[in-house]
Amino acid sequence: MRKLRSYQMQCANKVKEILAKGEDPLLIAPTGAGKTAIMGKIVNDVSRKRDVRTLVIVPRKSLVIQTIRELEDYWGLDVGAIAGTMRESRRAQIQVATYQAIATRGIDWLRPDYTFLDEAHLSAFPKCIRDWIPDVNTYWKHKNRTIGVTATPRRNDKYTSLGELFLRENIVFAPTIAQLIDMGHLVRPVYAVTPNAITGQMIFDPEYILFIYSLTDKRPTIVFSPSVPKARAMAERFNEKGIEAICVTGGTNKREEIFKRFRNEEIPVLVSCQVLREGIDLPCATNLILAIDPDSHSSYVQVMGRFARPCTYRDGTKKTHFSVYDLTGCVDRLGRIEELVYTPDDIELPDFQPGEVPTKPCLDENCDIRSYISATHCACGCEFDLKTKRTVAPEGIPFALLSGTERIHKAFYEEELVAAFERGDRPSAARVRFYETFGYTPPLLWRRSFKHSAALDHWLLTDGSQISSNGEWRQLALELDF
């Protein structure tokens, strides 16, 4: 039987209280908060009666395997699967299914009393699910209770929302990412941004990504590329440089074996486009090279969530932070995930409604005409200044994007580095002092961006750093053969 954290137990109890009232709850819990564990507790409790049947709907087959493992290994439940080529066991009172399998096979034979929508921002909206689970104002066709579980309640489109299925007063909020970091259940993110990043215009440059990797601490790294062909090409480029990298796509075989090797730190780099964005548990992942411009808030948060989970590396070192190398400027646009706080408003439809066409004003202040957003000219003849996308090549050494607290912490670390240098100690003395004061290891990229003298520079380099923070990245890349 799994032992839950106190907040996980509180969330499970609140969900069951709403169910007891005959209403449908929505659990919003950040990635890494233990959504699957909370859901497992609720499934276990509501499925105790012999005649109760439960269905868990997930968006992908990989999540079917993960959910079944949770329910069987930790709760001792008998679980069937409805997904892909997996063998069905209709005698099981609990079934885990993908909505794709439901669409092709149907589940009239099941008629569950409880339906869990895992990753509800995705799994609640396919037609086969919406036909079967009507909106919040309609009497349930099968008289079952529906429980939504999601880390990102905001939908990717402008026309549907979780507010169609769940009432605002029936939302259960788990602690925020910032609160989970303070509790020690998640690790803090550290951000570095490419100096010339312009949202929507950055070219995918394999050589620059190799250079970025040379700046990291070489802990397990995941690179997100804008397409599958580019992901494959990037993995090949890493391998050409003697760095083992595997491209993980929807068609990759032996995925679990690859993930096991990655968790064991046998594979230093994974490259992906979509597959690793959601539902993958890889807590050892430490360096995120974000060479994509996420198409939605939910996609961005899901990507970040892969890295926030704590772990202990094979050398016994504990993971205290993860590094985000933002090559496209998306952090500035979408925000720092530790500052994210959801409210009941996030399950409602945005102001933009079907039928509205986005428009823009003329650049001429004396013209009141509004044109379609894609127009190149206004009706008055004025030409819009349209920027061509994907034309900017990334350049320069990424700079640390610091919060107010991080500025104080980084200043402290720099003072300790100078003090260690003057005492004749190694730079590790400053890291130890920092850890004792703040409880986490100072990120390597803070040392990279430390503006220091030539003597300090040499001292830092001889301690194991690969390059200085001074000079142009291309020249440095040539010297390092990257």
Sequence and secondary structure as in RCSB ss.txt:
>XXXX:A:sequence
MRKLRSYQMQCANKVKEILAKGEDPLLIAPTGAGKTAIMGKIVNDVSRKRDVRTLVIVPRKSLVIQTIRELEDYW
GLDVGAIAGTMRESRRAQIQVATYQAIATRGIDWLRPDYTFLDEAHLSAFPKCIRDWIPDVNTYWKHKNRTIGVT
ATPRRNDKYTSLGELFLRENIVFAPTIAQLIDMGHLVRPVYAVTPNAITGQMIFDPEYILFIYSLTDKRPTIVFS
PSVPKARAMAERFNEKGIEAICVTGGTNKREEIFKRFRNEEIPVLVSCQVLREGIDLPCATNLILAIDPDSHSSY
VQVMGRFARPCTYRDGTKKTHFSVYDLTGCVDRLGRIEELVYTPDDIELPDFQPGEVPTKPCLDENCDIRSYISA
THCACGCEFDLKTKRTVAPEGIPFALLSGTERIHKAFYEEELVAAFERGDRPSAARVRFYETFGYTPPLLWRRSF
KHSAALDHWLLTDGSQISSNGEWRQLALELDF
>XXXX:A:secstr
     HHHHHHHHHHHHHHHTT   EEE  TTS HHHHHHHHHHHHT STT  EEEEESSHHHHHHHHHIIIIIT
   EEEESTT    TT SEEEEEHHHHHHH  TTT  SEEEEETHHHHT SHHHHHHS  TTS  TT  EEEEEE
S  S SSSS  GGGTS GGGEEE   HHHHHHHTSS EEEEEE TT  TTTB   HHHHHHHHHHS  SSEEEE 
SSHHHHHHHHHHHHHTT  EEEE TT SSHHHHHHHHHTTSS EEEESSGGGSS   TT  EEEE S  SSHHHH
HHHHHTT S  B TTS B  EEEEEESSSHHHHH  GGG    GGGGS  S  TT   EEE SSTT   EEETT 
SB TTS B     SS B   S  EEE  HHHHHHHHHHHHHHHHHHHHT  THHHHHHHHHHHSS   HHHHHT 
   HHHHHHHHTTT    SSS HHHHHHHHT 
